[in-house]
């Protein structure tokens, strides 16, 4: 049965308020497919469907939903149900769920959770959500350094159901200070009487809880690891970050960059984010860009009107020059922002990067400028100043691509140096700069030549 058929069946059970039938019908359906079903039913019935699921299934479905949808659905559930769902989650996910709740509801949910689960979750709520501490989980396997291999394996058997996806055990001293790590393969083949310390490996890297999550993702990529310990400044083992958490981080950071490119500072959903909120978030950059574009129009009318009247065809090439310069700038910015995010370039390389990208901008401008000039000459061959027009188009195209190449490199690096998100340099800002520079410089060149 496909998703559409299941959704139709579930809608019937919802209308009949048959939560038992819903639970049975979805027992073998993958959590991501259940999330799709929730997204395709009446919004007023979505919380009822989630409430009908058993806590374990609901815990797996919850983070498959869009963030705005989650917040809307979860507030319709009673605190007891939310606590049951949180109990079934890993500590980092439970902390994220509770962090999305209103403060008074969050406190009630924590008080209704299993005390052992709540004990693991509460410390995680103290860290920023976009930090290593905010994405780590408390569940892990650890033994003290004088524990032998046989007892370590027995310990794993005892707690295996409580710890998901572990690939080895951490070794600490009697004060919980992290000493090393034993991969499962090495543990299994080791002499049963050997101590954990004698077979452990030194850790390549660890992080403290306030490290930014993007830096954590870069560490996973650099060291090609599947788990990363989080320690205090004193070296005490606090938790671990797993590869699936990092995948979520990469997805979040990519989404954030996409919104930044459009001049938006936060996630917006076309259905679940209120209309007023979407207008409030989207309007500032649009108004700023509009003011800049109106300023261009005013300058053109006051300063360059005689030039345009003299050679009217000049106006026809303005969109081409602005579009080409904008595309070159956007390409440059995308490359620089991506490289900064991956850590493959440094801010101290700014002059080398500017020189390198401006060479590319010069070549692209020359190619596009020559083509545009030829077309301009062919179109306006009857004009007495046709060659000067072609030269003006060529020089304007060249200057536009050089300028946007410069800004495309300099703006992200300077913003990062000032501790701003470099992705904010794209989108409306780059567009406005390109339009101002491209059109005015073009007309200035034309005025001087013609």
VOGU-3710 file (C-alpha; in Angstrom, 3 decimals, decimal comma):
1> xxxxxxxxxx> 0,000/0,000/0,000  1,438/3,412/-0,970  1,517/6,555/1,176  -1,579/8,053/-0,464  -3,656/4,959/0,258  -2,401/4,799/3,855  -3,137/8,505/4,319  -6,698/7,990/3,074  -7,123/5,047/5,458  -5,729/7,059/8,373
11> xxxxxxxxxx> -8,047/9,963/7,604  -10,979/7,566/7,974  -9,715/6,382/11,362  -9,211/9,981/12,486  -12,787/10,880/11,528  -13,951/7,860/13,562  -11,561/8,876/16,390  -10,178/5,329/16,391  -6,677/5,802/17,806  -6,158/2,037/18,250
21> xxxxxxxxxx> -6,726/1,459/14,525  -4,286/4,257/13,704  -1,628/2,690/15,913  -2,110/-0,752/14,316  -2,199/0,606/10,744  1,073/2,488/11,227  2,894/-0,205/13,210  4,994/-1,314/10,213  5,308/2,100/8,525  8,683/3,853/8,590
31> xxxxxxxxxx> 8,810/6,992/10,823  9,691/9,261/7,886  6,647/7,975/5,997  4,464/8,576/9,052  5,789/12,139/9,103  4,754/12,497/5,446  1,274/11,255/6,340  1,027/13,799/9,164  2,049/16,581/6,780  -0,673/15,547/4,304
41> xxxxxxxxxx> -3,649/15,482/6,650  -5,789/18,313/8,009  -3,574/20,491/10,278  -6,274/20,384/12,958  -5,944/16,574/13,106  -2,145/16,294/13,088  -1,694/16,391/16,857  -4,379/13,706/17,244  -2,450/11,389/14,919  0,835/11,904/16,792
51> xxxxxxxxxx> -0,962/11,431/20,109  -2,412/8,133/18,829  1,048/6,659/18,258  2,853/4,750/20,981  5,599/6,881/22,634  8,475/4,997/20,971  7,091/5,505/17,458  6,133/9,109/18,197  9,692/9,795/19,389  11,055/8,570/16,042
61> xxxxxxxxxx> 8,513/10,532/14,006  8,824/13,830/15,865  12,123/15,065/14,420  11,117/14,013/10,906  8,600/16,882/10,974  9,300/20,497/10,020  10,319/22,589/13,043  7,321/24,953/12,841  4,984/22,005/12,445  6,572/20,279/15,455
71> xxxxxxxxxx> 6,097/23,285/17,681  2,457/23,610/16,645  1,673/19,920/17,158  3,557/19,329/20,405  1,810/22,150/22,259  -1,527/20,402/21,637  -0,376/17,291/23,520  -0,664/16,951/27,279  2,515/17,065/29,362  2,257/13,391/30,295
81> xxxxxxxxxx> 2,322/12,301/26,645  5,223/14,645/25,857  7,155/13,233/28,820  6,525/9,679/27,596  7,824/10,623/24,141  10,904/12,339/25,607  11,660/9,243/27,742  11,990/7,199/24,536  14,464/9,605/22,955  18,229/9,811/23,240
91> xxxxxxxxxx> 19,166/12,523/25,714  20,237/15,029/23,035  16,938/14,662/21,153  14,931/14,880/24,371  16,797/18,076/25,252  15,961/19,513/21,802  12,276/18,608/22,256  12,095/20,205/25,694  13,993/23,243/24,420  11,206/23,845/21,885
101> xxxxxxxxxx> 8,522/23,958/24,595  7,330/27,032/26,481  9,291/27,396/29,737  6,459/26,442/32,086  5,528/23,407/29,952  9,185/22,340/29,774  9,484/22,333/33,563  6,305/20,254/33,907  7,478/17,750/31,290  10,863/17,362/33,016
111> xxxxxxxxxx> 9,117/16,676/36,320  6,966/13,949/34,697  9,853/12,211/32,913  11,566/9,117/34,267  14,034/10,460/36,893  16,998/8,681/35,289  16,138/10,068/31,843  15,565/13,561/33,231  18,945/13,375/34,982  20,632/12,857/31,595
121> xxxxxxxxxx> 18,646/15,592/29,873  18,814/18,468/32,372  22,576/19,212/31,991  22,202/19,402/28,205  19,632/22,194/28,505  22,337/24,466/29,927  24,298/24,603/26,666  23,482/26,680/23,547  21,556/24,568/21,045  24,146/25,194/18,306
131> xxxxxxxxxx> 27,118/24,121/20,443  28,836/20,781/20,986  27,076/20,523/24,352  23,750/21,227/22,677  24,073/18,304/20,253  25,872/15,790/22,478  24,143/12,895/24,223  24,870/11,693/27,733  24,405/7,995/26,902  27,735/6,278/26,292
141> xxxxxxxxxx> 29,762/3,262/27,407  32,696/3,929/29,720  34,853/1,918/32,104  37,593/2,826/34,526  41,171/2,241/33,452  41,815/-0,670/35,846  38,743/-2,647/34,629  39,747/-5,781/32,734  38,515/-6,661/29,268  36,216/-9,471/30,483
151> xxxxxxxxxx> 34,375/-7,164/32,893  34,217/-4,425/30,246  32,425/-6,771/27,836  30,034/-7,867/30,575  29,313/-4,218/31,322  28,436/-3,633/27,675  25,975/-6,538/27,809  24,269/-4,975/30,819  23,751/-1,503/29,380  23,588/-2,160/25,622
161> xxxxxxxxxx> 19,827/-1,539/25,493  20,293/1,941/26,962  22,988/3,153/24,560  22,375/3,373/20,823  24,963/3,081/18,051  28,189/2,743/20,016  31,416/1,649/18,329  33,617/1,280/21,374  34,059/2,247/24,999  35,675/5,234/26,641
171> xxxxxxxxxx> 38,276/4,720/29,356  38,405/7,110/32,321  40,155/7,299/35,673  38,245/7,050/38,942  37,380/10,764/38,707  35,826/10,434/35,224  38,761/12,099/33,462  38,941/10,819/29,884  42,043/8,734/29,142  41,347/6,894/25,880
181> xxxxxxxxxx> 39,063/4,787/23,719  38,802/1,072/22,894  37,173/0,162/19,540  34,779/-2,788/19,812  36,850/-4,921/17,440  39,965/-4,429/19,523  38,059/-5,113/22,750  36,670/-8,412/21,442  40,065/-9,843/20,425  41,978/-8,550/23,455
191> xxxxxxxxxx> 43,159/-10,821/26,271  40,210/-11,048/28,735  42,502/-10,425/31,697  44,161/-7,313/30,215  43,272/-3,970/31,755  41,313/-1,408/29,774  44,208/1,016/29,996  46,643/-1,470/28,448  44,507/-1,971/25,305  43,036/1,512/24,884
201> xxxxxxxxxx> 44,028/3,917/22,129  44,785/7,589/22,590  42,060/9,833/21,242  42,918/11,914/18,185  40,584/14,706/19,151  37,955/15,778/21,678  35,915/18,956/22,146  34,610/21,101/24,963  30,850/21,745/25,189  30,845/25,368/24,019
211> xxxxxxxxxx> 32,539/24,693/20,658  30,277/25,713/17,750  28,454/22,832/16,061  29,817/23,826/12,639  33,355/23,363/13,950  32,294/19,950/15,281  31,116/18,981/11,785  34,471/20,035/10,337  36,283/17,877/12,917  34,248/14,820/11,888
221> xxxxxxxxxx> 35,164/15,441/8,258  38,838/16,118/8,939  39,446/13,077/11,151  36,937/10,752/9,438  35,421/9,632/12,760  31,991/8,319/13,739  31,905/9,503/17,351  33,490/12,376/19,264  33,830/12,760/23,055  32,845/16,001/24,763
231> xxxxxxxxxx> 34,908/16,894/27,831  34,993/19,704/30,376  37,938/22,110/30,650  39,295/19,753/33,327  39,085/16,759/30,986  35,992/15,171/32,588  33,958/13,082/30,137  30,547/14,718/29,693  29,055/12,968/26,667  29,567/12,105/23,028
241> xxxxxxxxxx> 28,521/13,347/19,612  27,639/10,768/16,964  27,734/10,909/13,179  23,928/11,101/12,856  23,959/14,258/14,992  26,549/15,769/12,656  24,456/14,957/9,589  21,644/16,969/11,181  24,098/19,813/11,838  25,275/19,844/8,223
251> xxxxxxxxxx> 21,659/19,945/7,056  20,843/22,798/9,455  23,904/24,818/8,450  23,126/24,345/4,745  19,533/25,454/5,322  20,757/28,457/7,302  23,115/29,467/4,487  20,315/29,190/1,934  18,155/31,532/4,004  21,083/33,905/4,506
261> xxxxxxxxxx> 21,665/34,044/0,755  18,097/35,310/0,415  18,605/37,900/3,164  16,549/35,946/5,722  17,824/35,323/9,228  15,642/32,428/10,233  13,666/29,439/9,070  10,326/30,209/7,479  7,689/27,673/6,520  5,158/28,623/3,820
271> xxxxxxxxxx> 2,272/27,133/5,836  3,175/26,894/9,521  5,005/30,197/9,995  2,358/32,918/10,613  1,798/35,365/7,747  2,719/38,367/9,912  5,999/36,713/10,920  6,925/35,953/7,314  6,204/39,547/6,272  8,215/40,924/9,209
281> xxxxxxxxxx> 11,259/38,786/8,435  11,238/39,236/4,664  10,451/42,945/4,360  13,612/44,655/5,811  16,058/43,478/3,129  13,492/44,069/0,383  12,910/47,640/1,567  16,653/48,256/1,834  17,169/46,945/-1,693  14,239/49,007/-2,966
291> xxxxxxxxxx> 15,719/52,188/-1,478  19,042/51,429/-3,164  17,391/50,767/-6,520  15,287/53,948/-6,265  18,474/55,855/-5,534  19,930/54,461/-8,770  16,842/55,594/-10,666  17,103/59,102/-9,178  20,779/59,456/-10,110  20,161/58,183/-13,640
301> xxxxxxxxxx> 17,368/60,710/-14,174  19,266/63,670/-12,697  22,771/62,978/-14,007  22,617/60,691/-17,032  19,374/61,664/-18,750  21,146/63,717/-21,460  23,405/60,751/-22,240  20,460/58,351/-22,544  18,537/60,812/-24,719  21,600/61,176/-26,902
311> xxxxxxxxxx> 22,099/57,401/-27,349  18,884/55,666/-26,298  20,209/52,188/-27,040  22,512/52,482/-23,999  19,540/51,605/-21,771  19,054/48,273/-23,531  22,416/46,947/-22,301  22,046/47,897/-18,622  20,174/44,686/-17,602  22,791/42,499/-19,323
321> xxxxxxxxxx> 25,691/44,240/-17,559  24,014/44,103/-14,144  22,961/40,474/-14,557  26,427/39,340/-15,666  28,158/41,193/-12,847  25,642/39,810/-10,350  26,146/36,228/-11,501  29,933/36,508/-11,325  29,668/37,985/-7,828  27,256/35,298/-6,673
331> xxxxxxxxxx> 29,515/32,541/-8,009  32,516/34,074/-6,230  30,666/34,525/-2,950  29,316/30,971/-3,031  32,824/29,572/-3,530  34,296/31,722/-0,732  31,496/31,087/1,785  31,650/27,353/1,122  35,458/27,308/1,483  35,288/29,298/4,730
341> xxxxxxxxxx> 32,682/26,901/6,079  34,821/23,880/5,205  37,934/25,500/6,663  39,927/25,168/3,411  40,809/28,897/3,317  41,732/31,385/6,039  40,884/35,070/6,463  44,616/35,964/6,368  44,654/34,834/2,726  42,321/37,670/1,712
351> xxxxxxxxxx> 44,762/39,431/-0,647  45,735/36,200/-2,386  42,067/35,288/-2,771  41,099/38,723/-4,090  43,906/38,632/-6,674  42,972/35,104/-7,723  39,237/35,774/-8,117  39,759/39,132/-9,830  41,841/37,348/-12,478  38,863/35,097/-13,088
361> xxxxxxxxxx> 36,512/38,110/-13,024  38,718/39,924/-15,533  38,709/36,947/-17,914  34,946/36,414/-17,606  34,321/40,131/-18,047  36,502/40,218/-21,145  34,693/37,242/-22,707  31,213/38,612/-21,973  32,285/42,185/-22,769  33,629/41,312/-26,226
371> xxxxxxxxxx> 30,483/39,349/-27,069  28,223/42,166/-25,807  30,207/44,804/-27,670  29,940/42,851/-30,938  26,188/42,438/-30,490  25,866/46,131/-29,614  27,735/47,121/-32,747  25,623/44,819/-34,928  22,376/46,122/-33,438  23,274/49,826/-33,700
381> xxxxxxxxxx> 25,413/49,844/-36,843  23,423/52,854/-38,128  24,401/54,953/-35,097  27,208/57,443/-35,822  28,984/56,576/-32,559  28,568/52,802/-32,836  32,213/51,961/-32,043  32,183/54,139/-28,939  28,986/52,416/-27,836  30,662/49,009/-28,228
391> xxxxxxxxxx> 33,670/50,244/-26,237  31,402/51,562/-23,463  29,606/48,224/-23,213  32,918/46,327/-23,129  34,497/48,505/-20,422  31,332/48,492/-18,311  31,085/44,699/-18,459  34,752/44,402/-17,501  34,453/46,813/-14,585  31,235/45,167/-13,288
401> xxxxxxxxxx> 32,741/41,663/-13,152  35,951/42,948/-11,554  34,024/44,868/-8,890  31,687/42,024/-7,976  34,621/39,578/-7,888  36,298/41,882/-5,367  33,184/42,220/-3,220  32,415/38,501/-3,541  35,741/37,715/-1,839  36,172/40,649/0,510
411> xxxxxxxxxx> 32,664/40,851/2,001  32,429/37,244/3,359  35,969/37,328/4,768  35,529/40,716/6,455  32,154/39,659/7,884  33,670/36,479/9,309  36,517/38,516/10,791  33,868/40,659/12,510  32,123/37,483/13,785  29,145/37,792/11,436
421> xxxxxxxxxx> 27,839/34,961/9,293  29,642/35,328/5,930  26,592/34,005/4,092  24,868/37,292/4,965  27,051/39,011/2,371  25,129/37,351/-0,455  21,659/37,843/-1,826  20,184/41,339/-1,482  23,438/43,026/-0,390  25,426/41,768/-3,374
431> xxxxxxxxxx> 22,515/42,434/-5,742  22,153/46,027/-4,574  25,878/46,701/-4,812  26,058/45,182/-8,287  23,098/47,197/-9,575  24,459/50,454/-8,189  27,979/49,886/-9,458  27,094/48,238/-12,764  24,533/50,772/-13,953  26,217/53,956/-12,718
441> xxxxxxxxxx> 29,699/53,010/-13,869  28,341/51,967/-17,249  26,582/55,270/-17,741  29,607/57,202/-16,456  31,839/55,459/-19,011  29,266/56,129/-21,732  29,016/59,795/-20,761  32,811/60,235/-20,931  33,217/58,350/-24,219  30,140/59,604/-26,002
//
